[in-house]
Amino acid sequence: MLVQLLIASAAIVLTLLVQVAFIGTAISTLAGISAAVWIWALLYIWLGVVDSLDTAVYFSTVAFTTLGFGDITLSEDWRLTSALMAANGLLLFSLNTAFLIEVIRRLIPPRR
């Protein structure tokens, strides 16, 4: 379990760095989220957790958005990483929301 936690933690750090690099406009924040989903999907392919790229991308998208349909589940060894991926998604969506609120706040002049 420690190995899975370390791998998932490294993936979270990598996705945060990618997201911070993409922050700048609304479109680029979406590109950052997409990149984060692909990082997780490619990690699952590399680790052999899932058998195909489309399954990996689908599972990563569903888990990353915390939707969690449950139609695809990971083996017991890697199940914890899906929860960490959901937490990672929540963190990145929150970061993007804060960024967009700040952009809007700066665009709209204060009323006096």
OpenMM code with the backbone's topology and positions (N, CA, C; nanometers):
from openmm import Vec3, app, unit

residues = "MET LEU VAL GLN LEU LEU ILE ALA SER ALA ALA ILE VAL LEU THR LEU LEU VAL GLN VAL ALA PHE ILE GLY THR ALA ILE SER THR LEU ALA GLY ILE SER ALA ALA VAL TRP ILE TRP ALA LEU LEU TYR ILE TRP LEU GLY VAL VAL ASP SER LEU ASP THR ALA VAL TYR PHE SER THR VAL ALA PHE THR THR LEU GLY PHE GLY ASP ILE THR LEU SER GLU ASP TRP ARG LEU THR SER ALA LEU MET ALA ALA ASN GLY LEU LEU LEU PHE SER LEU ASN THR ALA PHE LEU ILE GLU VAL ILE ARG ARG LEU ILE PRO PRO ARG ARG".split()
positions = [
    Vec3(0.0817, -0.1192, 0.0000),
    Vec3(0.0000, 0.0000, 0.0000),
    Vec3(0.0862, 0.1257, 0.0000),
    Vec3(0.2025, 0.1197, 0.0619),
    Vec3(0.2905, 0.2357, 0.0641),
    Vec3(0.3363, 0.2730, -0.0767),
    Vec3(0.3633, 0.1736, -0.1592),
    Vec3(0.4059, 0.2006, -0.2968),
    Vec3(0.2954, 0.2731, -0.3729),
    Vec3(0.1717, 0.2280, -0.3575),
    Vec3(0.0593, 0.2929, -0.4255),
    Vec3(0.0411, 0.4363, -0.3770),
    Vec3(0.0581, 0.4591, -0.2470),
    Vec3(0.0474, 0.5951, -0.1937),
    Vec3(0.1571, 0.6858, -0.2488),
    Vec3(0.2772, 0.6338, -0.2575),
    Vec3(0.3880, 0.7143, -0.3109),
    Vec3(0.3679, 0.7449, -0.4587),
    Vec3(0.3238, 0.6467, -0.5347),
    Vec3(0.2990, 0.6689, -0.6778),
    Vec3(0.1865, 0.7698, -0.6972),
    Vec3(0.0771, 0.7537, -0.6224),
    Vec3(-0.0352, 0.8476, -0.6339),
    Vec3(0.0053, 0.9873, -0.5891),
    Vec3(0.0859, 0.9976, -0.4859),
    Vec3(0.1329, 1.1292, -0.4398),
    Vec3(0.2189, 1.1968, -0.5452),
    Vec3(0.3038, 1.1200, -0.6106),
    Vec3(0.3854, 1.1759, -0.7188),
    Vec3(0.2971, 1.2225, -0.8338),
    Vec3(0.1934, 1.1468, -0.8656),
    Vec3(0.1009, 1.1871, -0.9720),
    Vec3(0.0274, 1.3152, -0.9346),
    Vec3(-0.0110, 1.3290, -0.8089),
    Vec3(-0.0801, 1.4509, -0.7643),
    Vec3(0.0127, 1.5712, -0.7763),
    Vec3(0.1350, 1.5577, -0.7335),
    Vec3(0.2318, 1.6675, -0.7447),
    Vec3(0.2520, 1.7047, -0.8914),
    Vec3(0.2665, 1.6043, -0.9771),
    Vec3(0.2851, 1.6313, -1.1198),
    Vec3(0.1647, 1.7028, -1.1792),
    Vec3(0.0429, 1.6586, -1.1458),
    Vec3(-0.0753, 1.7241, -1.2013),
    Vec3(-0.0906, 1.8663, -1.1485),
    Vec3(-0.0534, 1.8904, -1.0241),
    Vec3(-0.0579, 2.0274, -0.9706),
    Vec3(0.0401, 2.1184, -1.0440),
    Vec3(0.1600, 2.0674, -1.0695),
    Vec3(0.2589, 2.1467, -1.1439),
    Vec3(0.2113, 2.1762, -1.2854),
    Vec3(0.1514, 2.0770, -1.3496),
    Vec3(0.0985, 2.0977, -1.4851),
    Vec3(-0.0140, 2.2005, -1.4825),
    Vec3(-0.1026, 2.1898, -1.3838),
    Vec3(-0.2149, 2.2832, -1.3750),
    Vec3(-0.1668, 2.4260, -1.3523),
    Vec3(-0.0717, 2.4433, -1.2647),
    Vec3(-0.0180, 2.5771, -1.2384),
    Vec3(0.0466, 2.6337, -1.3658),
    Vec3(0.1120, 2.5481, -1.4424),
    Vec3(0.1732, 2.5934, -1.5679),
    Vec3(0.0672, 2.6361, -1.6690),
    Vec3(-0.0514, 2.5745, -1.6637),
    Vec3(-0.1563, 2.6054, -1.7609),
    Vec3(-0.2451, 2.7225, -1.7193),
    Vec3(-0.2404, 2.7639, -1.5930),
    Vec3(-0.3295, 2.8722, -1.5490),
    Vec3(-0.2927, 2.9998, -1.6233),
    Vec3(-0.3914, 3.0649, -1.6756),
    Vec3(-0.3709, 3.1891, -1.7485),
    Vec3(-0.5004, 3.2352, -1.8117),
    Vec3(-0.5715, 3.1452, -1.8740),
    Vec3(-0.7021, 3.1756, -1.9319),
    Vec3(-0.7958, 3.0601, -1.9010),
    Vec3(-0.9238, 3.0830, -1.9240),
    Vec3(-1.0223, 2.9784, -1.8958),
    Vec3(-0.9979, 2.8550, -1.9815),
    Vec3(-0.9619, 2.8755, -2.1071),
    Vec3(-0.9377, 2.7620, -2.1971),
    Vec3(-0.8151, 2.6838, -2.1521),
    Vec3(-0.7116, 2.7537, -2.1100),
    Vec3(-0.5910, 2.6817, -2.0691),
    Vec3(-0.6108, 2.6071, -1.9376),
    Vec3(-0.7009, 2.6537, -1.8519),
    Vec3(-0.7272, 2.5775, -1.7298),
    Vec3(-0.7957, 2.4459, -1.7647),
    Vec3(-0.8821, 2.4465, -1.8651),
    Vec3(-0.9427, 2.3213, -1.9110),
    Vec3(-0.8373, 2.2291, -1.9709),
    Vec3(-0.7419, 2.2870, -2.0416),
    Vec3(-0.6324, 2.2061, -2.0960),
    Vec3(-0.5500, 2.1449, -1.9828),
    Vec3(-0.5319, 2.2181, -1.8747),
    Vec3(-0.4594, 2.1657, -1.7591),
    Vec3(-0.5322, 2.0496, -1.6946),
    Vec3(-0.6637, 2.0595, -1.6838),
    Vec3(-0.7417, 1.9488, -1.6278),
    Vec3(-0.7342, 1.8279, -1.7203),
    Vec3(-0.7446, 1.8516, -1.8492),
    Vec3(-0.7319, 1.7407, -1.9449),
    Vec3(-0.5955, 1.6740, -1.9344),
    Vec3(-0.4918, 1.7544, -1.9222),
    Vec3(-0.3572, 1.6987, -1.9074),
    Vec3(-0.3472, 1.6149, -1.7805),
    Vec3(-0.4095, 1.6598, -1.6733),
    Vec3(-0.4059, 1.5844, -1.5476),
    Vec3(-0.4759, 1.4498, -1.5622),
    Vec3(-0.5896, 1.4485, -1.6306),
    Vec3(-0.6610, 1.3224, -1.6541),
    Vec3(-0.5743, 1.2274, -1.7364),
    Vec3(-0.5087, 1.2804, -1.8390),
    Vec3(-0.4209, 1.1971, -1.9229),
    Vec3(-0.3006, 1.1461, -1.8441),
    Vec3(-0.2481, 1.2255, -1.7531),
    Vec3(-0.1365, 1.1790, -1.6693),
    Vec3(-0.1795, 1.0567, -1.5890),
    Vec3(-0.2954, 1.0632, -1.5268),
    Vec3(-0.3453, 0.9496, -1.4501),
    Vec3(-0.3714, 0.8296, -1.5405),
    Vec3(-0.4327, 0.8534, -1.6563),
    Vec3(-0.4627, 0.7428, -1.7479),
    Vec3(-0.3348, 0.6741, -1.7936),
    Vec3(-0.2354, 0.7525, -1.8321),
    Vec3(-0.1090, 0.6943, -1.8766),
    Vec3(-0.0369, 0.6230, -1.7625),
    Vec3(-0.0499, 0.6746, -1.6412),
    Vec3(0.0080, 0.6077, -1.5255),
    Vec3(-0.0552, 0.4698, -1.5057),
    Vec3(-0.1867, 0.4611, -1.5188),
    Vec3(-0.2549, 0.3330, -1.5037),
    Vec3(-0.2163, 0.2350, -1.6150),
    Vec3(-0.1979, 0.2845, -1.7358),
    Vec3(-0.1520, 0.1984, -1.8456),
    Vec3(-0.0104, 0.1495, -1.8160),
    Vec3(0.0775, 0.2404, -1.7766),
    Vec3(0.2173, 0.2068, -1.7497),
    Vec3(0.2297, 0.1039, -1.6375),
    Vec3(0.1451, 0.1182, -1.5358),
    Vec3(0.1477, 0.0251, -1.4231),
    Vec3(0.0770, -0.1072, -1.4539),
    Vec3(0.0049, -0.1127, -1.5655),
    Vec3(-0.0682, -0.2341, -1.6010),
    Vec3(-0.1954, -0.2538, -1.5211),
    Vec3(-0.2486, -0.1459, -1.4667),
    Vec3(-0.3693, -0.1543, -1.3843),
    Vec3(-0.4933, -0.1757, -1.4709),
    Vec3(-0.4964, -0.1131, -1.5879),
    Vec3(-0.6051, -0.1327, -1.6844),
    Vec3(-0.5448, -0.1829, -1.8149),
    Vec3(-0.6302, -0.2396, -1.8989),
    Vec3(-0.5775, -0.3062, -2.0178),
    Vec3(-0.5802, -0.2243, -2.1465),
    Vec3(-0.6527, -0.1134, -2.1500),
    Vec3(-0.6565, -0.0353, -2.2737),
    Vec3(-0.6572, 0.1145, -2.2433),
    Vec3(-0.6149, 0.1910, -2.3404),
    Vec3(-0.6077, 0.3367, -2.3228),
    Vec3(-0.7462, 0.3973, -2.3058),
    Vec3(-0.8433, 0.3512, -2.3851),
    Vec3(-0.9772, 0.4097, -2.3707),
    Vec3(-1.0376, 0.3806, -2.2341),
    Vec3(-1.0127, 0.2636, -2.1795),
    Vec3(-1.0597, 0.2320, -2.0450),
    Vec3(-0.9891, 0.3196, -1.9415),
    Vec3(-0.8603, 0.3392, -1.9606),
    Vec3(-0.7831, 0.4220, -1.8665),
    Vec3(-0.8309, 0.5665, -1.8686),
    Vec3(-0.8532, 0.6218, -1.9869),
    Vec3(-0.8985, 0.7612, -1.9977),
    Vec3(-1.0396, 0.7748, -1.9413),
    Vec3(-1.1268, 0.6792, -1.9742),
    Vec3(-1.2639, 0.6834, -1.9224),
    Vec3(-1.2641, 0.6760, -1.7697),
    Vec3(-1.1931, 0.5779, -1.7144),
    Vec3(-1.1895, 0.5638, -1.5696),
    Vec3(-1.1299, 0.6881, -1.5041),
    Vec3(-1.0217, 0.7399, -1.5602),
    Vec3(-0.9570, 0.8578, -1.5028),
    Vec3(-1.0497, 0.9787, -1.5057),
    Vec3(-1.1233, 0.9962, -1.6137),
    Vec3(-1.2166, 1.1092, -1.6230),
    Vec3(-1.3281, 1.0952, -1.5206),
    Vec3(-1.3857, 0.9767, -1.5099),
    Vec3(-1.4963, 0.9544, -1.4169),
    Vec3(-1.4493, 0.9716, -1.2722),
    Vec3(-1.3337, 0.9175, -1.2401),
    Vec3(-1.2834, 0.9290, -1.1026),
    Vec3(-1.2344, 1.0703, -1.0729),
    Vec3(-1.1702, 1.1344, -1.1701),
    Vec3(-1.1138, 1.2680, -1.1501),
    Vec3(-1.2229, 1.3712, -1.1246),
    Vec3(-1.3367, 1.3530, -1.1892),
    Vec3(-1.4477, 1.4466, -1.1685),
    Vec3(-1.5325, 1.4075, -1.0479),
    Vec3(-1.4918, 1.3070, -0.9749),
    Vec3(-1.5588, 1.2515, -0.8559),
    Vec3(-1.6989, 1.1998, -0.8872),
    Vec3(-1.7272, 1.1731, -1.0136),
    Vec3(-1.8564, 1.1168, -1.0523),
    Vec3(-1.8656, 0.9717, -1.0070),
    Vec3(-1.7638, 0.8927, -1.0398),
    Vec3(-1.7530, 0.7558, -0.9908),
    Vec3(-1.8694, 0.6652, -1.0228),
    Vec3(-1.8934, 0.6384, -1.1508),
    Vec3(-2.0031, 0.5494, -1.1894),
    Vec3(-1.9911, 0.4121, -1.1241),
    Vec3(-1.8698, 0.3591, -1.1140),
    Vec3(-1.8501, 0.2274, -1.0555),
    Vec3(-1.8567, 0.1139, -1.1555),
    Vec3(-1.8741, 0.1472, -1.2849),
    Vec3(-1.8777, 0.0411, -1.3854),
    Vec3(-1.7389, -0.0172, -1.4126),
    Vec3(-1.6353, 0.0589, -1.3846),
    Vec3(-1.4978, 0.0103, -1.3932),
    Vec3(-1.4348, 0.0338, -1.2562),
    Vec3(-1.3799, -0.0709, -1.2000),
    Vec3(-1.3123, -0.0579, -1.0710),
    Vec3(-1.1717, -0.1143, -1.0824),
    Vec3(-1.0850, -0.0658, -0.9982),
    Vec3(-0.9472, -0.1130, -0.9973),
    Vec3(-0.9338, -0.2323, -0.9049),
    Vec3(-0.8256, -0.3039, -0.9229),
    Vec3(-0.7993, -0.4172, -0.8342),
    Vec3(-0.7790, -0.3655, -0.6916),
    Vec3(-0.7885, -0.4551, -0.5979),
    Vec3(-0.7766, -0.4167, -0.4575),
    Vec3(-0.6428, -0.3493, -0.4278),
    Vec3(-0.5373, -0.3900, -0.4975),
    Vec3(-0.4054, -0.3302, -0.4764),
    Vec3(-0.4014, -0.1824, -0.5133),
    Vec3(-0.4792, -0.1422, -0.6134),
    Vec3(-0.4726, -0.0049, -0.6655),
    Vec3(-0.5978, 0.0769, -0.6363),
    Vec3(-0.6910, 0.0216, -0.5625),
    Vec3(-0.8175, 0.0897, -0.5344),
    Vec3(-0.7988, 0.2231, -0.4638),
    Vec3(-0.7025, 0.2314, -0.3741),
    Vec3(-0.6779, 0.3550, -0.2996),
    Vec3(-0.6387, 0.4704, -0.3918),
    Vec3(-0.5695, 0.4401, -0.5010),
    Vec3(-0.5272, 0.5480, -0.5912),
    Vec3(-0.6463, 0.6169, -0.6577),
    Vec3(-0.7557, 0.5447, -0.6784),
    Vec3(-0.8726, 0.6103, -0.7377),
    Vec3(-0.9316, 0.7143, -0.6430),
    Vec3(-0.9283, 0.6870, -0.5137),
    Vec3(-0.9754, 0.7861, -0.4166),
    Vec3(-0.8824, 0.9073, -0.4139),
    Vec3(-0.7529, 0.8820, -0.4237),
    Vec3(-0.6575, 0.9931, -0.4279),
    Vec3(-0.6722, 1.0734, -0.5571),
    Vec3(-0.7059, 1.0055, -0.6668),
    Vec3(-0.7293, 1.0776, -0.7919),
    Vec3(-0.8526, 1.1669, -0.7800),
    Vec3(-0.9568, 1.1194, -0.7144),
    Vec3(-1.0757, 1.2012, -0.6929),
    Vec3(-1.0416, 1.3235, -0.6081),
    Vec3(-0.9602, 1.3059, -0.5045),
    Vec3(-0.9167, 1.4193, -0.4227),
    Vec3(-0.8324, 1.5160, -0.5055),
    Vec3(-0.7494, 1.4622, -0.5937),
    Vec3(-0.6684, 1.5452, -0.6832),
    Vec3(-0.7584, 1.6271, -0.7754),
    Vec3(-0.8615, 1.5639, -0.8294),
    Vec3(-0.9561, 1.6358, -0.9154),
    Vec3(-1.0278, 1.7465, -0.8411),
    Vec3(-1.0713, 1.7171, -0.7203),
    Vec3(-1.1380, 1.8187, -0.6384),
    Vec3(-1.0453, 1.9370, -0.6124),
    Vec3(-0.9204, 1.9073, -0.5832),
    Vec3(-0.8216, 2.0119, -0.5587),
    Vec3(-0.7992, 2.0984, -0.6835),
    Vec3(-0.7852, 2.0344, -0.7994),
    Vec3(-0.7602, 2.1114, -0.9216),
    Vec3(-0.8831, 2.1919, -0.9647),
    Vec3(-1.0013, 2.1345, -0.9512),
    Vec3(-1.1216, 2.2111, -0.9840),
    Vec3(-1.1367, 2.3307, -0.8898),
    Vec3(-1.1020, 2.3138, -0.7634),
    Vec3(-1.1071, 2.4244, -0.6674),
    Vec3(-1.0055, 2.5324, -0.7030),
    Vec3(-0.8868, 2.4907, -0.7414),
    Vec3(-0.7831, 2.5852, -0.7832),
    Vec3(-0.8288, 2.6659, -0.9042),
    Vec3(-0.8891, 2.5986, -1.0010),
    Vec3(-0.9389, 2.6684, -1.1198),
    Vec3(-1.0537, 2.7625, -1.0866),
    Vec3(-1.1415, 2.7213, -0.9971),
    Vec3(-1.2517, 2.8079, -0.9562),
    Vec3(-1.1990, 2.9341, -0.8897),
    Vec3(-1.1029, 2.9197, -0.8014),
    Vec3(-1.0434, 3.0367, -0.7351),
    Vec3(-0.9784, 3.1294, -0.8373),
    Vec3(-0.9094, 3.0711, -0.9355),
    Vec3(-0.8460, 3.1517, -1.0393),
    Vec3(-0.9502, 3.2298, -1.1196),
    Vec3(-1.0563, 3.1626, -1.1624),
    Vec3(-1.1578, 3.2300, -1.2437),
    Vec3(-1.2323, 3.3371, -1.1642),
    Vec3(-1.2578, 3.3127, -1.0380),
    Vec3(-1.3223, 3.4151, -0.9544),
    Vec3(-1.2323, 3.5370, -0.9415),
    Vec3(-1.1042, 3.5155, -0.9253),
    Vec3(-1.0098, 3.6280, -0.9166),
    Vec3(-1.0044, 3.7063, -1.0479),
    Vec3(-1.0073, 3.6362, -1.1600),
    Vec3(-1.0084, 3.7042, -1.2904),
    Vec3(-1.1335, 3.7901, -1.3037),
    Vec3(-1.2480, 3.7340, -1.2692),
    Vec3(-1.3733, 3.8095, -1.2777),
    Vec3(-1.3709, 3.9279, -1.1823),
    Vec3(-1.3189, 3.9084, -1.0627),
    Vec3(-1.3102, 4.0175, -0.9651),
    Vec3(-1.2263, 4.1328, -1.0184),
    Vec3(-1.1208, 4.1010, -1.0895),
    Vec3(-1.0351, 4.2073, -1.1441),
    Vec3(-1.0956, 4.2737, -1.2666),
    Vec3(-1.1805, 4.2024, -1.3393),
    Vec3(-1.2426, 4.2591, -1.4589),
    Vec3(-1.3577, 4.3515, -1.4268),
    Vec3(-1.4287, 4.3255, -1.3200),
    Vec3(-1.5450, 4.4061, -1.2828),
    Vec3(-1.5003, 4.5090, -1.1807),
    Vec3(-1.5108, 4.6374, -1.2146),
    Vec3(-1.4687, 4.7412, -1.1204),
    Vec3(-1.5588, 4.7462, -0.9981),
    Vec3(-1.5041, 4.7806, -0.8826),
    Vec3(-1.5869, 4.7870, -0.7615),
    Vec3(-1.6870, 4.9019, -0.7703),
    Vec3(-1.8049, 4.8809, -0.7125),
    Vec3(-1.9074, 4.9858, -0.7112),
    Vec3(-1.8811, 5.0795, -0.5960),
    Vec3(-1.9046, 5.2083, -0.6210),
    Vec3(-1.8820, 5.3083, -0.5152),
    Vec3(-2.0021, 5.3939, -0.4967),
] * unit.nanometer
topology = app.Topology()
chain = topology.addChain("A")
for resn in residues:
    res = topology.addResidue(resn, chain)
    for name in ("N", "CA", "C"):
        topology.addAtom(name, app.Element.getBySymbol(name[0]), res)
